Structure formats: C-alpha cells, structure tokens
Amino acid sequence: MAHIDSKGGSPGAIDNATGVAALLGVAELLSEYDGPYRVELIPMNGEDYYGSTGEHLFVAQNEGRWEELLGTVNMDAIGARGGQTAASMYAVNERVGELIGRVVRRHDTVSLGEEWYESDHSIVASQGRPTVALTSTSFRELSATVTHTEKDTLDLVDPSLVAAAAEFVADLVRSLPAVGGPEA
C-alpha cells in the first residue's frame, strides 16, 4: 500500500509520489506472480489530510476479515537521496520476523529501522496483523523540514532507491511461502 494524496501546496515527491511509484513497480514485478497468496495493491487516500476517508473505507471493507489478511507492506516517504530504505515491523511473530530479516539482508539498500506510526500501516498493525513499513532512513528529518512543504520536490528523490524498494517488496512477497501461511 501507498497513499496517493499529498498535502496542499506540496509537490509531494517524497511524500508520497515515491511510494506510489514503488507500488506501480511492485505491480510490474509481480505481474506474473503465481504464488499461493492473493496479492492486492492498495492505493490509499486521505493520509495527508487527516480526514482519512480512504483509511475508513479500508477498515470497513475488512471488518470481519482481518484474520484473512496475511500482512501488509506500506511505502511512504521512500527514496530520499543520500540514504537507504528503512524497514520496520509491527505485529510480526518471530518466524515472520526472521524471514523479513533474511529478505532485508539480500537487499543492500534496505536496513531495519525504528518503528514509526504516522502512516497507513498503523491501521493494519492496530488490528494485530503483520505489517512492514518502508520509509527513508532520514524520515524524521524529512518530516520536520521537507514533507508537507513546497520543498518536497523531485530533486530530493533517488529513483534507484525507489526501484530497489519495489524489488524488496516483490522479493518479500515471493518469499512468503517459506513461512507457511498466516498462522506462521
């Protein structure tokens, strides 16, 4: 998932055109996926306006179905020049955490990062479902100085990091059978 809105007055390059671009990249990379799980690519709407209409709709549509959801990956504010992608985990058991760690180690532009709750992944994590959130390693600095402002422009983006984040997510999806399903 990635939110498709940006704050008024902001070009929204880092927050969150990069997440949307990576989501489209994941779609391309998994276009021939034939694994055992259904993969849904979810563009969220409302994250930057705090009205969260997209989030409310997502919650309503999944009422009574949360146990069917193996997990989610959220991409928000990824691809900032001069950094890496930070992956943080929520409601993840030890076995799934080990799998995510193995996939992280296969990608030299991704590292495990600190938890942050300021995006759509919090919805899924609050339901107790496994969630991975991807952001830039400079997320806190970007949030304090760039996102939601006119400074959030394409010159801050490293397209190779955006592509690498998409490759990480596709690798993670392809690796899921190794954990044996939602109960793992």
Sequence and secondary structure as in RCSB ss.txt:
>XXXX:A:sequence
MAHIDSKGGSPGAIDNATGVAALLGVAELLSEYDGPYRVELIPMNGEDYYGSTGEHLFVAQNEGRWEELLGTVNM
DAIGARGGQTAASMYAVNERVGELIGRVVRRHDTVSLGEEWYESDHSIVASQGRPTVALTSTSFRELSATVTHTE
KDTLDLVDPSLVAAAAEFVADLVRSLPAVGGPEA
>XXXX:A:secstr
 EE    TT   IIIIIHHHHHHHHHHHHTTT  SSS     EE  GGGT  HHHHHHHHHHTTTGGG   EEEE
 S  BTTS EEEEEES  HHHHHHHHHHHHT TTEEE     SSTHHHHHHTT  EEEEEETTHHHHHHHTTTST
T  GGGB HHHHHHHHHHHHHHHHHGGGGTSTT 
